[in-house]
């Protein structure tokens, strides 16, 4: 049986593969697990703007405030950067961190037991819980985000793309409070336009608006605002690799980066590693997933880590990726440098990298498939020591991702698509 929890919670197409019944069982499982010491555990639930959120909220409810309010757990209802028809359920512990695999396994075991025979304990009488809606918590979160920034951005013109998602109320207020002049785009959510041609996965309109308005900087979040990608005044993309380089260099200069070390994943561009080394730093590498980045950071005392996709973690401020906090840290590094954003973008040269997502019927068994292994080996031989190939399953979608990196884009196209064709034939 496939594991219920992926790298970022439980996801699927709302009311098709992710059903309200599953949300109900997950809610029951959470109450049973986190209610071992308290029959009425406080669980905070938050969601983004997609239309199916209300349906799942009725069976559940989370987020960044769990630690402050001494909640037993937090639950986020979101599918992050995915289109509106998808949704997901992501758990956090009362300490604000994502749950360890072992705890997710326990929750999953309870869910499977409920599927077979729902005879586990139920509260009754005065012990039945209730839902309390707390719109005021938004202001607490805004105050917290502002407290992480010690610079002002007076005179700076910024374009902000909210992806019609969770940041649409927060980030315009935060940036204006810090003195910036802000042009906001994609901040009119209607339940179905989240991530639709906008946000951190579709930067074209942000790039265009930055150039048209002669802005100094552009910021894009995704649907649940745990990602942040940026655009400089020339319209050049500042991805997660660039953000790590910019912020790490600033921290190295200030003497605030322990062991001069940044944590990243196997997806980091070759140019990232060269730039970090040139700045006097070093990189620790983990498998893909911000949870694995965080595990490494906490284990070794590192303060900054993240992914090319824009999940960046600053352990001085947060327990998980937080797009608004990331945006303020990047802007602060830019302000302290006294330079244009494009100067910092050019600290890192991005080497050609091609990623092909192959939709598959099953992700199981691909590593042992002889045809896929042969295709990968052939590609590696063609690239030689000048590049690399990485094939891995998505942790949140029915995809196998094929990535190739090297100096020649045309060669990457040929190699990457040849491998993808074999994966599609064998697993599709």
Secondary structure as UniProt FT lines:
FT   TURN            7..8
FT   STRAND          9..14
FT   TURN            15..17
FT   HELIX           20..34
FT   TURN            39..40
FT   STRAND          43..47
FT   TURN            51..52
FT   HELIX           53..57
FT   TURN            58..59
FT   TURN            64..70
FT   STRAND          73..77
FT   TURN            80..81
FT   TURN            84..85
FT   STRAND          86..93
FT   TURN            94..95
FT   HELIX           101..116
FT   HELIX           125..127
FT   TURN            135..136
FT   HELIX           137..147
FT   TURN            154..155
FT   STRAND          157..161
FT   TURN            163..169
FT   HELIX           170..177
FT   TURN            178..179
FT   STRAND          181..185
FT   TURN            194..195
FT   HELIX           199..201
FT   HELIX           204..212
FT   TURN            213..214
FT   STRAND          217..221
FT   TURN            223..224
FT   STRAND          228..232
FT   TURN            233..234
FT   STRAND          237..238
FT   HELIX           240..254
FT   HELIX           258..260
FT   STRAND          261..265
FT   TURN            266..267
FT   HELIX           270..278
FT   TURN            279..280
FT   STRAND          282..286
FT   HELIX           290..300
FT   STRAND          304..306
FT   TURN            308..309
FT   STRAND          312..314
FT   TURN            315..317
FT   HELIX           323..337
FT   HELIX           341..345
FT   TURN            346..347
FT   STRAND          353..359
FT   TURN            364..365
FT   HELIX           366..368
FT   HELIX           370..383
FT   HELIX           384..386
FT   STRAND          388..393
FT   STRAND          399..405
FT   HELIX           409..427
//
